[in-house]
Each structure stands twice: as C-alpha cells, then as structure tokens.
C-alpha cells in the first residue's frame, strides 16, 4: 500500500513540474513610446516650440531604438535567440 501511495506522490510531483509556467524574462529593455506632439500651431513661436519638442522626442526615440538594436544584435551574436 505504501508503494502505491509513494508512486502516486512521485507521479503527481512530476506532473506538477510539467504544468508549471515560467514567465520569460525580458532580455532587452522596452523602447520609449514614440509619438507626435499634438499641439495647435497658430504662431511662429508655437511652431518653434513644437519643433524643439518634436526634435527632443525624436532623439529619445532614436536612443531607445539604438539601445534595442544593440541588445538584439548582442543576443543574436551570443546565440540567445534565433
């Protein structure tokens, strides 16, 4: 009787190991959200302000994209993903 109980316990242990879900870890950082500023442009001052803000947003997006590309290339070179 003990052998059957032990066998059932071992089987349950192995089956529970098969159903465990492991969440994949993020290997590369998420890039920042790239968006276009939605401001009404009525004057040249508004245009200049939107230009400066848009340029700043673009540089942040480019930096995030460059970091992501570098990370993905590093993973590819190490065989981390295919």
PDB file with one MODEL, atoms N, CA, C and O in Angstrom:
MODEL        1
ATOM      1  N   UNK A   1       0.815  -1.184   0.000  1.00  0.00           N
ATOM      2  CA  UNK A   1       0.000   0.000   0.000  1.00  0.00           C
ATOM      3  C   UNK A   1       0.869   1.261   0.000  1.00  0.00           C
ATOM      4  O   UNK A   1       0.560   2.243  -0.676  1.00  0.00           O
ATOM      5  N   UNK A   2       1.971   1.216   0.778  1.00  0.00           N
ATOM      6  CA  UNK A   2       2.860   2.373   0.812  1.00  0.00           C
ATOM      7  C   UNK A   2       3.507   2.601  -0.546  1.00  0.00           C
ATOM      8  O   UNK A   2       3.735   3.745  -0.939  1.00  0.00           O
ATOM      9  N   UNK A   3       3.804   1.531  -1.260  1.00  0.00           N
ATOM     10  CA  UNK A   3       4.441   1.659  -2.565  1.00  0.00           C
ATOM     11  C   UNK A   3       3.513   2.369  -3.542  1.00  0.00           C
ATOM     12  O   UNK A   3       3.961   3.220  -4.310  1.00  0.00           O
ATOM     13  N   UNK A   4       2.235   2.031  -3.523  1.00  0.00           N
ATOM     14  CA  UNK A   4       1.266   2.695  -4.398  1.00  0.00           C
ATOM     15  C   UNK A   4       1.122   4.169  -4.061  1.00  0.00           C
ATOM     16  O   UNK A   4       1.034   5.015  -4.951  1.00  0.00           O
ATOM     17  N   UNK A   5       1.099   4.469  -2.770  1.00  0.00           N
ATOM     18  CA  UNK A   5       0.989   5.856  -2.321  1.00  0.00           C
ATOM     19  C   UNK A   5       2.228   6.649  -2.733  1.00  0.00           C
ATOM     20  O   UNK A   5       2.113   7.782  -3.200  1.00  0.00           O
ATOM     21  N   UNK A   6       3.401   6.060  -2.563  1.00  0.00           N
ATOM     22  CA  UNK A   6       4.653   6.716  -2.937  1.00  0.00           C
ATOM     23  C   UNK A   6       4.712   6.927  -4.441  1.00  0.00           C
ATOM     24  O   UNK A   6       5.120   7.990  -4.908  1.00  0.00           O
ATOM     25  N   UNK A   7       4.305   5.913  -5.201  1.00  0.00           N
ATOM     26  CA  UNK A   7       4.310   6.037  -6.663  1.00  0.00           C
ATOM     27  C   UNK A   7       3.356   7.141  -7.111  1.00  0.00           C
ATOM     28  O   UNK A   7       3.669   7.899  -8.029  1.00  0.00           O
ATOM     29  N   UNK A   8       2.201   7.232  -6.467  1.00  0.00           N
ATOM     30  CA  UNK A   8       1.239   8.277  -6.816  1.00  0.00           C
ATOM     31  C   UNK A   8       1.795   9.657  -6.481  1.00  0.00           C
ATOM     32  O   UNK A   8       1.601  10.611  -7.234  1.00  0.00           O
ATOM     33  N   UNK A   9       2.486   9.758  -5.350  1.00  0.00           N
ATOM     34  CA  UNK A   9       3.091  11.031  -4.965  1.00  0.00           C
ATOM     35  C   UNK A   9       4.177  11.455  -5.952  1.00  0.00           C
ATOM     36  O   UNK A   9       4.255  12.620  -6.341  1.00  0.00           O
ATOM     37  N   UNK A  10       5.010  10.499  -6.350  1.00  0.00           N
ATOM     38  CA  UNK A  10       6.086  10.792  -7.304  1.00  0.00           C
ATOM     39  C   UNK A  10       5.490  11.202  -8.644  1.00  0.00           C
ATOM     40  O   UNK A  10       5.953  12.158  -9.266  1.00  0.00           O
ATOM     41  N   UNK A  11       4.458  10.478  -9.091  1.00  0.00           N
ATOM     42  CA  UNK A  11       3.816  10.815 -10.363  1.00  0.00           C
ATOM     43  C   UNK A  11       3.194  12.209 -10.303  1.00  0.00           C
ATOM     44  O   UNK A  11       3.307  12.984 -11.253  1.00  0.00           O
ATOM     45  N   UNK A  12       2.542  12.523  -9.192  1.00  0.00           N
ATOM     46  CA  UNK A  12       1.934  13.849  -9.044  1.00  0.00           C
ATOM     47  C   UNK A  12       3.003  14.940  -9.046  1.00  0.00           C
ATOM     48  O   UNK A  12       2.800  16.013  -9.613  1.00  0.00           O
ATOM     49  N   UNK A  13       4.126  14.665  -8.418  1.00  0.00           N
ATOM     50  CA  UNK A  13       5.222  15.630  -8.386  1.00  0.00           C
ATOM     51  C   UNK A  13       5.739  15.912  -9.792  1.00  0.00           C
ATOM     52  O   UNK A  13       5.925  17.069 -10.171  1.00  0.00           O
ATOM     53  N   UNK A  14       5.972  14.852 -10.566  1.00  0.00           N
ATOM     54  CA  UNK A  14       6.486  15.031 -11.921  1.00  0.00           C
ATOM     55  C   UNK A  14       5.464  15.721 -12.817  1.00  0.00           C
ATOM     56  O   UNK A  14       5.830  16.558 -13.642  1.00  0.00           O
ATOM     57  N   UNK A  15       4.202  15.383 -12.666  1.00  0.00           N
ATOM     58  CA  UNK A  15       3.179  16.028 -13.480  1.00  0.00           C
ATOM     59  C   UNK A  15       3.021  17.503 -13.122  1.00  0.00           C
ATOM     60  O   UNK A  15       2.779  18.336 -13.996  1.00  0.00           O
ATOM     61  N   UNK A  16       3.157  17.821 -11.857  1.00  0.00           N
ATOM     62  CA  UNK A  16       3.042  19.231 -11.472  1.00  0.00           C
ATOM     63  C   UNK A  16       4.221  20.035 -12.010  1.00  0.00           C
ATOM     64  O   UNK A  16       4.076  21.220 -12.308  1.00  0.00           O
ATOM     65  N   UNK A  17       5.367  19.412 -12.134  1.00  0.00           N
ATOM     66  CA  UNK A  17       6.530  20.101 -12.698  1.00  0.00           C
ATOM     67  C   UNK A  17       6.303  20.413 -14.167  1.00  0.00           C
ATOM     68  O   UNK A  17       6.798  21.421 -14.671  1.00  0.00           O
ATOM     69  N   UNK A  18       5.561  19.563 -14.856  1.00  0.00           N
ATOM     70  CA  UNK A  18       5.294  19.792 -16.277  1.00  0.00           C
ATOM     71  C   UNK A  18       4.311  20.940 -16.488  1.00  0.00           C
ATOM     72  O   UNK A  18       4.346  21.595 -17.530  1.00  0.00           O
ATOM     73  N   UNK A  19       3.452  21.189 -15.532  1.00  0.00           N
ATOM     74  CA  UNK A  19       2.442  22.223 -15.714  1.00  0.00           C
ATOM     75  C   UNK A  19       2.880  23.576 -15.184  1.00  0.00           C
ATOM     76  O   UNK A  19       2.170  24.566 -15.362  1.00  0.00           O
ATOM     77  N   UNK A  20       4.022  23.637 -14.544  1.00  0.00           N
ATOM     78  CA  UNK A  20       4.490  24.923 -14.010  1.00  0.00           C
ATOM     79  C   UNK A  20       4.841  25.840 -15.169  1.00  0.00           C
ATOM     80  O   UNK A  20       5.511  25.434 -16.118  1.00  0.00           O
ATOM     81  N   UNK A  21       4.388  27.066 -15.082  1.00  0.00           N
ATOM     82  CA  UNK A  21       4.678  28.036 -16.135  1.00  0.00           C
ATOM     83  C   UNK A  21       5.771  28.977 -15.656  1.00  0.00           C
ATOM     84  O   UNK A  21       5.710  29.546 -14.566  1.00  0.00           O
ATOM     85  N   UNK A  22       6.742  29.113 -16.490  1.00  0.00           N
ATOM     86  CA  UNK A  22       7.818  30.052 -16.199  1.00  0.00           C
ATOM     87  C   UNK A  22       7.645  31.231 -17.141  1.00  0.00           C
ATOM     88  O   UNK A  22       7.636  31.068 -18.361  1.00  0.00           O
ATOM     89  N   UNK A  23       7.509  32.403 -16.575  1.00  0.00           N
ATOM     90  CA  UNK A  23       7.361  33.595 -17.393  1.00  0.00           C
ATOM     91  C   UNK A  23       8.727  33.959 -17.966  1.00  0.00           C
ATOM     92  O   UNK A  23       9.710  34.044 -17.230  1.00  0.00           O
ATOM     93  N   UNK A  24       8.788  34.172 -19.280  1.00  0.00           N
ATOM     94  CA  UNK A  24      10.078  34.558 -19.854  1.00  0.00           C
ATOM     95  C   UNK A  24      10.477  35.944 -19.364  1.00  0.00           C
ATOM     96  O   UNK A  24       9.648  36.843 -19.232  1.00  0.00           O
ATOM     97  N   UNK A  25      11.744  36.084 -19.106  1.00  0.00           N
ATOM     98  CA  UNK A  25      12.219  37.383 -18.647  1.00  0.00           C
ATOM     99  C   UNK A  25      12.482  38.276 -19.850  1.00  0.00           C
ATOM    100  O   UNK A  25      12.806  37.794 -20.936  1.00  0.00           O
ATOM    101  N   UNK A  26      12.343  39.548 -19.651  1.00  0.00           N
ATOM    102  CA  UNK A  26      12.647  40.494 -20.714  1.00  0.00           C
ATOM    103  C   UNK A  26      14.157  40.553 -20.862  1.00  0.00           C
ATOM    104  O   UNK A  26      14.880  40.866 -19.916  1.00  0.00           O
ATOM    105  N   UNK A  27      14.617  40.248 -22.063  1.00  0.00           N
ATOM    106  CA  UNK A  27      16.050  40.244 -22.292  1.00  0.00           C
ATOM    107  C   UNK A  27      16.559  41.620 -22.704  1.00  0.00           C
ATOM    108  O   UNK A  27      17.709  41.968 -22.439  1.00  0.00           O
ATOM    109  N   UNK A  28      15.709  42.389 -23.344  1.00  0.00           N
ATOM    110  CA  UNK A  28      16.096  43.719 -23.787  1.00  0.00           C
ATOM    111  C   UNK A  28      15.107  44.737 -23.227  1.00  0.00           C
ATOM    112  O   UNK A  28      13.938  44.418 -23.009  1.00  0.00           O
ATOM    113  N   UNK A  29      15.574  45.954 -22.998  1.00  0.00           N
ATOM    114  CA  UNK A  29      14.671  46.974 -22.456  1.00  0.00           C
ATOM    115  C   UNK A  29      13.625  47.385 -23.488  1.00  0.00           C
ATOM    116  O   UNK A  29      13.872  47.353 -24.694  1.00  0.00           O
ATOM    117  N   UNK A  30      12.462  47.769 -22.992  1.00  0.00           N
ATOM    118  CA  UNK A  30      11.415  48.268 -23.880  1.00  0.00           C
ATOM    119  C   UNK A  30      11.803  49.664 -24.357  1.00  0.00           C
ATOM    120  O   UNK A  30      12.225  50.502 -23.561  1.00  0.00           O
ATOM    121  N   UNK A  31      11.659  49.912 -25.658  1.00  0.00           N
ATOM    122  CA  UNK A  31      11.971  51.258 -26.140  1.00  0.00           C
ATOM    123  C   UNK A  31      10.893  52.243 -25.697  1.00  0.00           C
ATOM    124  O   UNK A  31       9.764  51.844 -25.411  1.00  0.00           O
ATOM    125  N   UNK A  32      11.234  53.516 -25.641  1.00  0.00           N
ATOM    126  CA  UNK A  32      10.226  54.503 -25.248  1.00  0.00           C
ATOM    127  C   UNK A  32       9.148  54.623 -26.320  1.00  0.00           C
ATOM    128  O   UNK A  32       9.374  54.312 -27.489  1.00  0.00           O
ATOM    129  N   UNK A  33       7.983  55.075 -25.900  1.00  0.00           N
ATOM    130  CA  UNK A  33       6.893  55.276 -26.850  1.00  0.00           C
ATOM    131  C   UNK A  33       7.217  56.497 -27.705  1.00  0.00           C
ATOM    132  O   UNK A  33       7.532  57.567 -27.184  1.00  0.00           O
ATOM    133  N   UNK A  34       7.136  56.326 -29.004  1.00  0.00           N
ATOM    134  CA  UNK A  34       7.400  57.434 -29.919  1.00  0.00           C
ATOM    135  C   UNK A  34       6.059  58.018 -30.355  1.00  0.00           C
ATOM    136  O   UNK A  34       5.187  57.306 -30.852  1.00  0.00           O
ATOM    137  N   UNK A  35       5.917  59.298 -30.163  1.00  0.00           N
ATOM    138  CA  UNK A  35       4.648  59.933 -30.512  1.00  0.00           C
ATOM    139  C   UNK A  35       4.898  61.318 -31.082  1.00  0.00           C
ATOM    140  O   UNK A  35       5.945  61.929 -30.867  1.00  0.00           O
ATOM    141  N   UNK A  36       3.921  61.783 -31.801  1.00  0.00           N
ATOM    142  CA  UNK A  36       3.982  63.111 -32.389  1.00  0.00           C
ATOM    143  C   UNK A  36       3.229  64.063 -31.466  1.00  0.00           C
ATOM    144  O   UNK A  36       2.085  63.791 -31.102  1.00  0.00           O
ATOM    145  N   UNK A  37       3.850  65.170 -31.084  1.00  0.00           N
ATOM    146  CA  UNK A  37       3.132  66.130 -30.238  1.00  0.00           C
ATOM    147  C   UNK A  37       1.894  66.661 -30.967  1.00  0.00           C
ATOM    148  O   UNK A  37       1.954  67.018 -32.144  1.00  0.00           O
ATOM    149  N   UNK A  38       0.798  66.705 -30.259  1.00  0.00           N
ATOM    150  CA  UNK A  38      -0.448  67.186 -30.858  1.00  0.00           C
ATOM    151  C   UNK A  38      -0.783  68.550 -30.273  1.00  0.00           C
ATOM    152  O   UNK A  38      -1.588  68.671 -29.349  1.00  0.00           O
ATOM    153  N   UNK A  39      -0.159  69.555 -30.823  1.00  0.00           N
ATOM    154  CA  UNK A  39      -0.401  70.924 -30.369  1.00  0.00           C
ATOM    155  C   UNK A  39      -0.852  71.755 -31.560  1.00  0.00           C
ATOM    156  O   UNK A  39      -0.405  71.557 -32.690  1.00  0.00           O
ATOM    157  N   UNK A  40      -1.725  72.666 -31.285  1.00  0.00           N
ATOM    158  CA  UNK A  40      -2.184  73.563 -32.338  1.00  0.00           C
ATOM    159  C   UNK A  40      -1.110  74.620 -32.578  1.00  0.00           C
ATOM    160  O   UNK A  40      -0.618  75.245 -31.639  1.00  0.00           O
ATOM    161  N   UNK A  41      -0.763  74.808 -33.822  1.00  0.00           N
ATOM    162  CA  UNK A  41       0.266  75.785 -34.188  1.00  0.00           C
ATOM    163  C   UNK A  41      -0.434  77.000 -34.789  1.00  0.00           C
ATOM    164  O   UNK A  41      -1.017  76.927 -35.870  1.00  0.00           O
ATOM    165  N   UNK A  42      -0.366  78.103 -34.076  1.00  0.00           N
ATOM    166  CA  UNK A  42      -1.013  79.332 -34.541  1.00  0.00           C
ATOM    167  C   UNK A  42      -0.005  80.433 -34.868  1.00  0.00           C
ATOM    168  O   UNK A  42      -0.267  81.297 -35.705  1.00  0.00           O
ATOM    169  N   UNK A  43       1.137  80.395 -34.207  1.00  0.00           N
ATOM    170  CA  UNK A  43       2.137  81.448 -34.403  1.00  0.00           C
ATOM    171  C   UNK A  43       3.491  80.816 -34.707  1.00  0.00           C
ATOM    172  O   UNK A  43       3.678  79.605 -34.587  1.00  0.00           O
ATOM    173  N   UNK A  44       4.422  81.666 -35.101  1.00  0.00           N
ATOM    174  CA  UNK A  44       5.773  81.170 -35.343  1.00  0.00           C
ATOM    175  C   UNK A  44       6.405  80.679 -34.042  1.00  0.00           C
ATOM    176  O   UNK A  44       7.214  79.751 -34.050  1.00  0.00           O
ATOM    177  N   UNK A  45       6.035  81.301 -32.936  1.00  0.00           N
ATOM    178  CA  UNK A  45       6.523  80.845 -31.628  1.00  0.00           C
ATOM    179  C   UNK A  45       6.029  79.440 -31.317  1.00  0.00           C
ATOM    180  O   UNK A  45       6.777  78.611 -30.800  1.00  0.00           O
ATOM    181  N   UNK A  46       4.747  79.175 -31.640  1.00  0.00           N
ATOM    182  CA  UNK A  46       4.195  77.826 -31.458  1.00  0.00           C
ATOM    183  C   UNK A  46       4.961  76.828 -32.320  1.00  0.00           C
ATOM    184  O   UNK A  46       5.295  75.730 -31.876  1.00  0.00           O
ATOM    185  N   UNK A  47       5.233  77.232 -33.568  1.00  0.00           N
ATOM    186  CA  UNK A  47       5.956  76.361 -34.491  1.00  0.00           C
ATOM    187  C   UNK A  47       7.347  76.048 -33.960  1.00  0.00           C
ATOM    188  O   UNK A  47       7.790  74.900 -34.007  1.00  0.00           O
ATOM    189  N   UNK A  48       8.036  77.063 -33.456  1.00  0.00           N
ATOM    190  CA  UNK A  48       9.378  76.851 -32.911  1.00  0.00           C
ATOM    191  C   UNK A  48       9.332  75.926 -31.696  1.00  0.00           C
ATOM    192  O   UNK A  48      10.179  75.046 -31.547  1.00  0.00           O
ATOM    193  N   UNK A  49       8.344  76.130 -30.833  1.00  0.00           N
ATOM    194  CA  UNK A  49       8.227  75.287 -29.639  1.00  0.00           C
ATOM    195  C   UNK A  49       7.940  73.834 -30.016  1.00  0.00           C
ATOM    196  O   UNK A  49       8.545  72.916 -29.462  1.00  0.00           O
ATOM    197  N   UNK A  50       7.021  73.627 -30.953  1.00  0.00           N
ATOM    198  CA  UNK A  50       6.690  72.267 -31.386  1.00  0.00           C
ATOM    199  C   UNK A  50       7.897  71.623 -32.063  1.00  0.00           C
ATOM    200  O   UNK A  50       8.142  70.428 -31.896  1.00  0.00           O
ATOM    201  N   UNK A  51       8.649  72.413 -32.827  1.00  0.00           N
ATOM    202  CA  UNK A  51       9.843  71.880 -33.479  1.00  0.00           C
ATOM    203  C   UNK A  51      10.851  71.381 -32.446  1.00  0.00           C
ATOM    204  O   UNK A  51      11.390  70.283 -32.581  1.00  0.00           O
ATOM    205  N   UNK A  52      11.104  72.182 -31.422  1.00  0.00           N
ATOM    206  CA  UNK A  52      12.062  71.803 -30.373  1.00  0.00           C
ATOM    207  C   UNK A  52      11.577  70.552 -29.640  1.00  0.00           C
ATOM    208  O   UNK A  52      12.359  69.635 -29.391  1.00  0.00           O
ATOM    209  N   UNK A  53      10.292  70.514 -29.295  1.00  0.00           N
ATOM    210  CA  UNK A  53       9.741  69.353 -28.586  1.00  0.00           C
ATOM    211  C   UNK A  53       9.782  68.101 -29.456  1.00  0.00           C
ATOM    212  O   UNK A  53      10.107  67.014 -28.978  1.00  0.00           O
ATOM    213  N   UNK A  54       9.447  68.261 -30.745  1.00  0.00           N
ATOM    214  CA  UNK A  54       9.456  67.116 -31.658  1.00  0.00           C
ATOM    215  C   UNK A  54      10.873  66.591 -31.841  1.00  0.00           C
ATOM    216  O   UNK A  54      11.095  65.380 -31.872  1.00  0.00           O
ATOM    217  N   UNK A  55      11.819  67.497 -31.961  1.00  0.00           N
ATOM    218  CA  UNK A  55      13.222  67.074 -32.105  1.00  0.00           C
ATOM    219  C   UNK A  55      13.683  66.321 -30.857  1.00  0.00           C
ATOM    220  O   UNK A  55      14.371  65.306 -30.965  1.00  0.00           O
ATOM    221  N   UNK A  56      13.315  66.806 -29.693  1.00  0.00           N
ATOM    222  CA  UNK A  56      13.676  66.135 -28.442  1.00  0.00           C
ATOM    223  C   UNK A  56      13.058  64.738 -28.372  1.00  0.00           C
ATOM    224  O   UNK A  56      13.730  63.775 -28.001  1.00  0.00           O
ATOM    225  N   UNK A  57      11.780  64.632 -28.730  1.00  0.00           N
ATOM    226  CA  UNK A  57      11.102  63.325 -28.739  1.00  0.00           C
ATOM    227  C   UNK A  57      11.783  62.376 -29.724  1.00  0.00           C
ATOM    228  O   UNK A  57      11.979  61.197 -29.426  1.00  0.00           O
ATOM    229  N   UNK A  58      12.144  62.900 -30.903  1.00  0.00           N
ATOM    230  CA  UNK A  58      12.795  62.075 -31.916  1.00  0.00           C
ATOM    231  C   UNK A  58      14.143  61.556 -31.421  1.00  0.00           C
ATOM    232  O   UNK A  58      14.481  60.394 -31.649  1.00  0.00           O
ATOM    233  N   UNK A  59      14.907  62.400 -30.751  1.00  0.00           N
ATOM    234  CA  UNK A  59      16.205  61.966 -30.232  1.00  0.00           C
ATOM    235  C   UNK A  59      16.042  60.892 -29.153  1.00  0.00           C
ATOM    236  O   UNK A  59      16.841  59.959 -29.085  1.00  0.00           O
ATOM    237  N   UNK A  60      15.012  61.020 -28.309  1.00  0.00           N
ATOM    238  CA  UNK A  60      14.749  59.995 -27.293  1.00  0.00           C
ATOM    239  C   UNK A  60      14.345  58.676 -27.945  1.00  0.00           C
ATOM    240  O   UNK A  60      14.783  57.606 -27.522  1.00  0.00           O
ATOM    241  N   UNK A  61      13.508  58.758 -28.975  1.00  0.00           N
ATOM    242  CA  UNK A  61      13.091  57.541 -29.682  1.00  0.00           C
ATOM    243  C   UNK A  61      14.283  56.872 -30.360  1.00  0.00           C
ATOM    244  O   UNK A  61      14.427  55.650 -30.325  1.00  0.00           O
ATOM    245  N   UNK A  62      15.130  57.687 -30.974  1.00  0.00           N
ATOM    246  CA  UNK A  62      16.308  57.138 -31.649  1.00  0.00           C
ATOM    247  C   UNK A  62      17.239  56.466 -30.645  1.00  0.00           C
ATOM    248  O   UNK A  62      17.777  55.393 -30.919  1.00  0.00           O
ATOM    249  N   UNK A  63      17.431  57.089 -29.489  1.00  0.00           N
ATOM    250  CA  UNK A  63      18.294  56.492 -28.463  1.00  0.00           C
ATOM    251  C   UNK A  63      17.709  55.165 -27.982  1.00  0.00           C
ATOM    252  O   UNK A  63      18.444  54.191 -27.819  1.00  0.00           O
ATOM    253  N   UNK A  64      16.403  55.117 -27.756  1.00  0.00           N
ATOM    254  CA  UNK A  64      15.760  53.867 -27.343  1.00  0.00           C
ATOM    255  C   UNK A  64      15.864  52.799 -28.408  1.00  0.00           C
ATOM    256  O   UNK A  64      16.110  51.633 -28.100  1.00  0.00           O
ATOM    257  N   UNK A  65      15.678  53.188 -29.665  1.00  0.00           N
ATOM    258  CA  UNK A  65      15.794  52.241 -30.772  1.00  0.00           C
ATOM    259  C   UNK A  65      17.221  51.715 -30.884  1.00  0.00           C
ATOM    260  O   UNK A  65      17.428  50.518 -31.079  1.00  0.00           O
ATOM    261  N   UNK A  66      18.199  52.600 -30.761  1.00  0.00           N
ATOM    262  CA  UNK A  66      19.602  52.185 -30.852  1.00  0.00           C
ATOM    263  C   UNK A  66      19.959  51.197 -29.739  1.00  0.00           C
ATOM    264  O   UNK A  66      20.680  50.228 -29.977  1.00  0.00           O
ATOM    265  N   UNK A  67      19.459  51.440 -28.533  1.00  0.00           N
ATOM    266  CA  UNK A  67      19.713  50.521 -27.415  1.00  0.00           C
ATOM    267  C   UNK A  67      19.075  49.165 -27.690  1.00  0.00           C
ATOM    268  O   UNK A  67      19.687  48.127 -27.439  1.00  0.00           O
ATOM    269  N   UNK A  68      17.845  49.171 -28.205  1.00  0.00           N
ATOM    270  CA  UNK A  68      17.153  47.924 -28.517  1.00  0.00           C
ATOM    271  C   UNK A  68      17.883  47.147 -29.608  1.00  0.00           C
ATOM    272  O   UNK A  68      18.060  45.935 -29.487  1.00  0.00           O
ATOM    273  N   UNK A  69      18.304  47.820 -30.659  1.00  0.00           N
ATOM    274  CA  UNK A  69      19.039  47.158 -31.746  1.00  0.00           C
ATOM    275  C   UNK A  69      20.346  46.574 -31.225  1.00  0.00           C
ATOM    276  O   UNK A  69      20.706  45.450 -31.575  1.00  0.00           O
ATOM    277  N   UNK A  70      21.052  47.321 -30.401  1.00  0.00           N
ATOM    278  CA  UNK A  70      22.313  46.837 -29.834  1.00  0.00           C
ATOM    279  C   UNK A  70      22.069  45.588 -28.982  1.00  0.00           C
ATOM    280  O   UNK A  70      22.835  44.628 -29.059  1.00  0.00           O
ATOM    281  N   UNK A  71      21.022  45.598 -28.185  1.00  0.00           N
ATOM    282  CA  UNK A  71      20.696  44.452 -27.337  1.00  0.00           C
ATOM    283  C   UNK A  71      20.345  43.239 -28.190  1.00  0.00           C
ATOM    284  O   UNK A  71      20.838  42.139 -27.939  1.00  0.00           O
ATOM    285  N   UNK A  72      19.491  43.435 -29.200  1.00  0.00           N
ATOM    286  CA  UNK A  72      19.087  42.319 -30.060  1.00  0.00           C
ATOM    287  C   UNK A  72      20.269  41.761 -30.843  1.00  0.00           C
ATOM    288  O   UNK A  72      20.384  40.547 -31.011  1.00  0.00           O
ATOM    289  N   UNK A  73      21.143  42.635 -31.320  1.00  0.00           N
ATOM    290  CA  UNK A  73      22.341  42.161 -32.018  1.00  0.00           C
ATOM    291  C   UNK A  73      23.243  41.372 -31.075  1.00  0.00           C
ATOM    292  O   UNK A  73      23.824  40.362 -31.471  1.00  0.00           O
ATOM    293  N   UNK A  74      23.360  41.827 -29.832  1.00  0.00           N
ATOM    294  CA  UNK A  74      24.167  41.098 -28.850  1.00  0.00           C
ATOM    295  C   UNK A  74      23.593  39.725 -28.572  1.00  0.00           C
ATOM    296  O   UNK A  74      24.338  38.751 -28.464  1.00  0.00           O
ATOM    297  N   UNK A  75      22.269  39.635 -28.454  1.00  0.00           N
ATOM    298  CA  UNK A  75      21.637  38.332 -28.233  1.00  0.00           C
ATOM    299  C   UNK A  75      21.839  37.420 -29.428  1.00  0.00           C
ATOM    300  O   UNK A  75      22.103  36.227 -29.275  1.00  0.00           O
ATOM    301  N   UNK A  76      21.713  37.984 -30.611  1.00  0.00           N
ATOM    302  CA  UNK A  76      21.875  37.191 -31.826  1.00  0.00           C
ATOM    303  C   UNK A  76      23.304  36.664 -31.940  1.00  0.00           C
ATOM    304  O   UNK A  76      23.517  35.510 -32.311  1.00  0.00           O
ATOM    305  N   UNK A  77      24.274  37.508 -31.619  1.00  0.00           N
ATOM    306  CA  UNK A  77      25.676  37.098 -31.713  1.00  0.00           C
ATOM    307  C   UNK A  77      26.037  36.042 -30.673  1.00  0.00           C
ATOM    308  O   UNK A  77      26.910  35.209 -30.913  1.00  0.00           O
ATOM    309  N   UNK A  78      25.365  36.070 -29.512  1.00  0.00           N
ATOM    310  CA  UNK A  78      25.631  35.085 -28.463  1.00  0.00           C
ATOM    311  C   UNK A  78      24.789  33.834 -28.631  1.00  0.00           C
ATOM    312  O   UNK A  78      24.960  32.867 -27.889  1.00  0.00           O
ATOM    313  N   UNK A  79      23.888  33.841 -29.592  1.00  0.00           N
ATOM    314  CA  UNK A  79      23.015  32.686 -29.782  1.00  0.00           C
ATOM    315  C   UNK A  79      21.871  32.649 -28.798  1.00  0.00           C
ATOM    316  O   UNK A  79      21.307  31.584 -28.542  1.00  0.00           O
ATOM    317  N   UNK A  80      21.514  33.803 -28.235  1.00  0.00           N
ATOM    318  CA  UNK A  80      20.443  33.867 -27.249  1.00  0.00           C
ATOM    319  C   UNK A  80      19.066  33.677 -27.834  1.00  0.00           C
ATOM    320  O   UNK A  80      18.137  33.309 -27.114  1.00  0.00           O
ATOM    321  N   UNK A  81      18.908  33.920 -29.132  1.00  0.00           N
ATOM    322  CA  UNK A  81      17.621  33.698 -29.791  1.00  0.00           C
ATOM    323  C   UNK A  81      17.880  33.473 -31.265  1.00  0.00           C
ATOM    324  O   UNK A  81      18.916  33.872 -31.798  1.00  0.00           O
ATOM    325  N   UNK A  82      16.946  32.843 -31.902  1.00  0.00           N
ATOM    326  CA  UNK A  82      17.103  32.556 -33.339  1.00  0.00           C
ATOM    327  C   UNK A  82      15.805  32.781 -34.038  1.00  0.00           C
ATOM    328  O   UNK A  82      15.718  32.598 -35.252  1.00  0.00           O
TER     329      UNK A  82
ENDMDL
END
